[in-house]
């Protein structure tokens, strides 16, 4: 399993509409590609918030091949949609994380 992590710093004035768009449009569109099995959105608490508020959105994918298919088939138009919806209001960087294991006290 891999986590595709997108860290986004969004301008304060766009935060409310961006969060709504992410939760109602973008994240469902990412999951609808069929390349991801789970998504989680978090606010980064230790980030400096002088230029905006930082969030991390993590998408779980079963394999490197599925992530590569996402890059080839879906990434460009989904990223373009974000920039069209919120032009010059955010910066993003992406990381790939290999899931080594998980433990939980939750069922």
trRosetta pair geometry for C-beta under 8 A, 3 or more apart (Angstrom, degrees):
i j d omega theta_ij theta_ji phi_ij phi_ji
1 60 6.1 -8 -174 -167 114 97
1 61 7.1 153 -158 80 64 42
1 62 6.0 -48 -104 -128 70 39
1 63 7.9 -55 -99 -61 34 41
1 98 7.8 121 86 -164 55 53
1 99 4.1 -17 87 42 103 132
2 60 7.5 154 82 -153 44 51
2 61 5.2 -19 65 64 93 93
2 62 7.9 11 22 89 78 9
2 63 7.1 49 3 -180 109 7
2 64 6.4 99 -32 -76 145 57
2 67 5.7 -42 79 -44 146 140
2 96 5.9 -15 -175 -170 121 95
2 97 6.7 144 -166 75 66 48
2 98 5.9 -39 -108 -103 75 50
2 99 6.6 -150 -92 -3 20 88
3 58 5.1 -17 -168 -165 112 107
3 59 7.1 139 -160 68 58 42
3 60 5.8 -30 -100 -96 69 64
3 61 7.8 157 -98 20 21 76
3 96 7.3 152 80 -162 55 46
3 97 4.1 -13 59 62 104 105
3 98 7.9 -130 21 -49 78 8
3 99 6.1 101 -25 -56 94 95
4 36 7.3 -92 34 -97 121 119
4 58 7.2 146 73 -157 47 53
4 59 4.5 -20 61 63 100 99
4 60 7.9 -165 19 -74 76 16
4 61 6.0 42 -14 -5 110 119
4 67 6.0 163 -68 -126 122 113
4 70 7.4 -68 -64 82 169 158
4 94 7.0 -12 -176 -165 83 108
4 96 6.0 -18 -106 -108 62 72
4 97 8.0 -160 -69 25 20 76
5 56 5.9 -13 -167 -170 101 105
5 57 7.4 152 -155 78 51 44
5 58 5.0 -14 -101 -102 77 81
5 59 7.9 -168 -73 23 34 67
5 94 6.8 151 84 -156 56 56
5 95 4.7 -14 64 63 108 88
5 96 7.4 -177 21 -86 82 21
5 97 5.9 45 -14 -7 120 114
6 56 7.2 154 79 -157 44 53
6 57 4.8 -14 61 59 97 95
6 58 7.9 -172 23 -77 65 36
6 59 7.7 31 -3 -3 102 103
6 92 5.7 -5 -176 -169 97 118
6 93 7.7 168 -152 85 55 31
6 94 5.2 -20 -102 -101 70 82
7 44 7.0 39 -145 -45 104 142
7 54 6.5 4 -178 -172 94 103
7 55 7.3 175 -151 90 51 44
7 56 4.9 -21 -100 -101 76 80
7 92 6.7 155 81 -153 48 62
7 93 5.5 -12 59 60 98 79
7 94 7.6 -175 19 -83 71 32
7 95 7.4 28 -8 4 107 103
8 54 7.0 164 86 -149 43 56
8 55 5.2 -12 60 60 93 90
8 56 7.7 165 18 -89 70 31
8 57 6.9 17 1 0 115 105
8 90 5.4 0 -172 -176 101 128
8 91 7.3 165 -150 83 55 41
8 92 4.6 -17 -99 -99 78 91
9 47 7.4 -152 -99 162 105 147
9 51 6.5 41 156 96 133 99
9 52 4.5 113 165 83 86 123
9 53 7.1 166 -151 78 62 27
9 54 4.7 -27 -95 -92 78 80
9 90 6.3 163 81 -153 49 71
9 91 5.2 1 51 53 99 88
9 92 7.8 -167 21 -76 62 46
10 14 5.5 -115 172 85 104 106
10 15 5.7 133 107 -94 120 64
10 18 4.9 -158 -156 85 155 171
10 52 5.2 -174 85 -179 30 127
10 53 5.9 -25 61 60 83 80
10 54 8.0 157 15 -92 67 30
10 55 7.0 6 2 8 110 110
10 86 7.2 -37 -135 176 104 153
10 89 6.2 23 -155 138 75 92
10 90 4.5 -22 -100 -96 66 108
11 14 4.9 68 68 17 91 106
11 15 7.4 -126 96 -43 46 75
11 51 7.5 -62 -104 161 69 65
11 52 4.7 -79 -93 -99 31 113
11 89 4.7 -95 16 -163 115 80
11 90 6.9 -117 -7 -68 75 60
12 15 5.7 -25 -157 -22 36 118
12 49 7.9 83 -75 171 106 102
12 52 5.9 -149 -37 -121 64 55
12 53 6.3 98 -93 -19 65 98
13 89 8.0 -105 72 -142 88 116
14 17 5.9 -72 -166 55 62 100
14 18 5.0 63 140 -31 91 116
14 86 5.7 102 -179 -139 148 114
14 89 4.5 52 -11 178 165 141
14 90 7.4 -111 87 -48 143 95
15 18 5.8 -66 -141 40 22 111
15 19 6.1 22 164 -20 64 107
15 52 7.8 167 -70 -161 99 84
15 53 5.6 43 -104 33 126 134
16 19 6.0 -53 -147 33 26 109
16 20 6.6 23 155 -14 60 107
17 20 5.7 -54 -149 38 34 113
17 21 6.2 34 153 -19 66 108
17 86 8.0 162 101 -88 105 106
18 21 5.6 -57 -146 39 30 111
18 22 6.1 33 155 -22 66 106
18 86 5.8 41 -98 -85 105 149
18 89 7.3 -155 -71 119 131 130
18 90 7.2 124 -130 -56 149 134
19 22 5.7 -52 -145 35 29 113
19 23 6.2 17 161 -10 64 111
20 23 6.2 -64 -145 43 26 103
20 24 5.8 -5 168 7 66 119
21 24 6.5 -69 -128 51 21 92
21 25 5.1 -35 -169 35 64 121
21 26 6.1 53 139 -14 80 105
21 85 6.0 151 -167 162 159 149
21 86 7.7 -178 62 -39 158 115
22 25 7.3 -47 -83 55 8 77
22 26 4.8 -42 -128 47 48 121
22 27 5.7 55 165 -23 69 101
22 41 6.7 109 137 -108 131 150
22 55 8.0 -21 -123 111 177 160
22 57 7.1 -135 -168 -85 128 144
23 27 6.1 -4 -118 25 30 128
23 41 7.2 -90 -83 9 86 159
24 28 7.0 -26 170 2 27 126
25 28 6.5 -86 -159 43 12 104
25 29 6.2 7 160 -18 59 115
26 29 5.6 -60 -148 36 29 112
26 30 6.4 31 154 -21 66 102
26 78 7.1 107 -149 -168 85 99
26 81 7.3 173 -102 103 91 120
26 82 6.5 54 -110 -83 136 98
27 30 5.5 -48 -147 31 35 114
27 31 6.5 31 155 -14 65 104
27 39 5.0 167 -162 126 109 161
27 41 6.9 -78 -81 -48 146 120
27 57 6.9 -134 -93 -159 105 132
28 31 5.7 -57 -147 41 34 109
28 32 6.0 39 153 -26 67 109
29 32 5.4 -52 -143 35 31 116
29 33 7.3 50 153 -36 58 88
29 78 6.2 168 120 -117 123 108
29 81 7.7 -29 101 72 169 161
30 33 6.1 -39 -169 4 35 113
30 36 5.9 5 144 29 93 145
30 39 6.4 100 87 -84 126 141
30 59 5.9 -104 153 -102 134 142
30 74 7.9 124 -126 145 56 139
30 78 6.6 88 -83 -150 77 154
31 36 5.6 -90 -107 79 55 105
31 39 5.9 -99 -62 -17 107 124
31 59 7.9 -154 -74 -135 68 109
33 36 6.8 58 60 11 103 89
33 70 6.1 79 134 -115 152 89
33 73 7.3 141 -158 99 114 112
33 74 4.7 -10 -119 -85 138 165
33 78 8.0 -54 -57 -51 131 141
35 61 5.7 -12 153 -122 79 117
35 66 4.7 157 -154 172 81 95
35 67 6.9 126 172 -86 120 34
35 69 5.8 -167 -105 85 123 104
35 70 4.2 168 126 -68 169 105
35 74 6.9 -150 4 22 139 145
36 39 6.3 55 140 -61 137 90
36 59 4.2 -53 -129 180 145 108
36 60 6.1 111 -163 66 84 47
36 61 5.1 -63 -101 -79 64 80
36 66 7.8 154 -63 144 45 125
36 70 7.5 53 -39 -87 92 143
37 60 5.4 -58 60 95 85 100
37 61 7.0 139 5 -109 83 32
37 62 6.4 67 -17 -45 128 91
38 59 7.3 159 85 -156 52 46
38 60 4.1 14 54 34 99 122
39 57 6.7 -3 -171 -178 101 93
39 58 6.9 160 -154 85 52 51
39 59 5.1 -13 -102 -102 83 72
39 60 7.5 -144 -69 13 38 77
40 57 7.2 170 86 -155 47 50
40 58 4.7 -7 57 57 95 100
41 55 6.3 -4 -172 -180 91 121
41 56 7.6 164 -154 87 46 48
41 57 4.9 -12 -105 -107 77 82
41 58 7.9 -172 -77 21 32 67
42 55 6.6 156 84 -161 45 70
42 56 4.9 -10 62 59 99 91
42 57 7.7 -180 23 -80 65 38
42 58 7.4 21 4 -3 108 105
43 53 6.9 -34 -146 168 105 109
43 54 7.3 110 -167 87 61 57
43 55 5.5 -46 -105 -103 51 76
44 47 4.3 54 113 -15 118 121
44 54 4.0 -38 49 105 123 108
44 55 6.4 -160 -5 -97 86 18
44 56 5.7 89 -59 -21 100 98
47 53 7.9 112 83 -163 125 42
47 54 3.8 -3 70 31 169 143
48 51 7.9 47 113 16 93 82
49 52 6.7 -107 -157 93 67 26
49 53 5.6 15 -135 -96 111 58
49 54 7.1 -128 -94 -1 77 87
52 90 7.3 165 176 -112 165 64
58 97 8.0 -30 -138 35 113 129
60 99 7.5 26 -134 -42 100 143
61 66 4.7 -166 180 96 113 121
61 67 5.0 136 90 -64 159 86
61 70 7.1 -99 -101 -18 150 139
62 66 5.6 76 53 3 79 150
63 66 4.8 103 59 4 80 97
63 67 7.2 -142 101 -1 48 85
64 67 5.7 -57 -152 38 35 111
64 68 6.3 36 151 -20 68 106
65 68 5.7 -53 -148 37 30 112
65 69 6.4 34 151 -20 63 104
66 69 5.5 -51 -149 34 34 114
66 70 6.6 41 149 -22 63 100
67 70 5.5 -47 -153 30 36 116
67 71 6.7 38 149 -19 65 100
67 96 6.9 78 -176 -123 160 125
68 71 5.5 -49 -151 34 36 113
68 72 6.3 29 153 -14 67 109
69 72 5.7 -59 -143 43 32 109
69 73 5.6 -4 170 8 70 120
69 74 7.9 42 132 5 68 102
70 73 6.6 -71 -126 52 19 88
70 74 5.1 -51 -157 48 61 114
70 75 6.0 83 142 -50 75 92
71 74 7.8 -12 -35 52 7 72
71 75 4.9 1 -131 -12 42 140
72 75 7.7 70 10 13 18 104
74 77 6.6 -79 -162 48 46 95
74 78 5.6 28 158 -14 85 120
75 78 6.1 -71 -145 44 25 105
75 79 5.9 20 165 -16 68 114
76 79 6.1 -62 -145 39 24 106
76 80 6.1 24 158 -20 63 110
77 80 5.5 -50 -141 37 34 115
77 81 6.4 42 156 -26 64 101
78 81 5.7 -47 -150 29 32 115
78 82 6.9 34 151 -19 61 101
79 82 5.7 -53 -156 32 36 113
79 83 6.6 29 151 -13 67 106
80 83 5.8 -59 -149 41 34 107
80 84 6.2 34 153 -20 68 107
81 84 5.7 -55 -145 37 30 111
81 85 6.2 26 157 -17 65 110
82 85 5.9 -59 -146 39 28 108
82 86 6.3 -33 173 37 65 102
82 90 7.6 -67 159 61 110 135
82 92 7.9 18 127 -19 152 149
83 86 7.0 -80 -129 66 23 65
83 87 6.0 57 172 -101 66 62
84 87 6.8 5 -135 -60 21 93
86 89 4.2 -93 173 53 94 124
86 90 5.6 36 122 1 131 111
99 102 6.8 -13 -175 -44 115 98
104 107 7.9 -44 116 51 119 15
